[in-house]
Amino acid sequence: MKRSTRGMLTILIALAGMLLVNPDAYALDPPHNSYDTSNGFSMTCSSCHWDSSTSSTPAWLTAPTTTYTQMDNLCMSCHTAGKLSDTSYADIGTHASVNTSTRYGTWYIECRTCHNPHYQQQTTNYPTDPTVNVVSGTVAAISTAPGAAQSSITISGAAPSPNAYINYMLIPNLAYPQRMYRISANTLTTITVRGALNTNYLKVGNTFAIRYGKFVKDTVTTPNSGAKQVMFFNTTGPNSFGTSTVAATATAVCQVCHTKTLSFNSAGTGSVQEGP
């Protein structure tokens, strides 16, 4: 057998093996995956990626770019009130001078500058940081079934405020941080998520965690300061949007870009009440 033929067979065998394993292992993170159907549809690769030889031209590709860039038109093709049932993620103005002010000139930041549409990097890429978990505790019971639209766990060792963590990410077993689910409701003793829980990676007694998510990248390429590490674990505190009590090594998602603002700047100077 020729070497080239053997090589091709090896590749085909490897691809066949990938298709035979649990497809959940290669799933995108929620809510951009096929397991989260809360909006009446599921996300697949073809929702954003298209093949010109087999698919018709998507509307976002030819939409005007007077308000959004072409890539932001792609994001907005789903993130509209007419398509998302959760309107808190719909029709959001991009981070640009047209939506803030021209105090610092004319500028525009695309959605993909700060957001990774495929993976919840903040949820998985800081496994040992002591502040990454918003809530953690022990799984006391599991309620799920194959193909379930919603599942839940009963918890102990934690008392999260009722419905305070809707749309946060639940990691049911910290031994597998890539296995996460979007929270749809919570009580003091239960956490409900969208989709079926994979019990191959979840048992009673496991340590669970709630993390913030939001598809924020762990490294953002800033307009003026190059690539900067980002740690975005909650709505307040040092690893959040911003704080005035940090050094020049700020990792808050707003501060890594800001070099001219009076507040939330990359030097960590100024009070957050001083202005934009």
Phi, psi and omega in degrees: 000133180295152181299320181296323179292318178299320180297318180294320178297321178299317179296317181296320178295318179297318179294321178297321178297322178296325182285336183275339181284168178304118183298339179300334182293338182248011183290152171286165182281150178290151004271006181272055176213175186282354182271347181252103182248028185295338181263011180088003176208162178246147178275135172228174179304319183290349176297329182242328182259131182231154179250114184297340182276342183234345185239152175287159182293124181290152184297326183295335183289331182249006179292152179301150179247030178282331179256314180238159171285173180299318180292326176287331172299324176298313179299316184287347177295338173252323186277063176230154181298333181285347183242325181267129176287331176269095187287354177292344178251017184247146173053043179272128179293139180291161179280097186206160181298331180293337179256357178236275175193167178262021180305324180250027180094190179261123184210162184208130176244120180290157177305316186289350176297319182255337185250137170260113186287352184261318191228145176273077187296326179294331182282327187251337191268002177231060188295336184253359180291129185291347182255002186289330180275128174281319177216144173215160181180205185242140176283119181261333179201158183229135176232108181200171177201152178305130179077008181296141176285329178219149177222170180209159171235145170266138189238160172221159181080009178207154179220072181293144179300139183304127178056024178280346188238028174298132181076001167285171179260133172260126169255103186293335182220111184294347175290342180230074185294341178284345178271100186226161184216146180277131183281132178254340179192158172207149172244191177293336187234356181226152174231123180254135182234166179272131178094180181270138176281138178272103185283358171293337183240018185213127177221156173301136182101346177294154173272123179257167175212147169256129179231161192286310178081236179074014176058024179283136181292156175272348173221126181244132175276108186276159181293329188237345189237015179074200181282131182232138175291141179235134174234112188231090190252349181190180182278341180224163178101178184301318181261060181226223178287316180177161177208152181267009185245029181243164177276185183293350178269029182306136178246004177296142193298326179284321188288336182296335179265324190287117176244345185244342185293152177287330181238155179053042180265168187289346176272350180072023181257160176086157178272149180291352179266001188285335181145189184287000000 
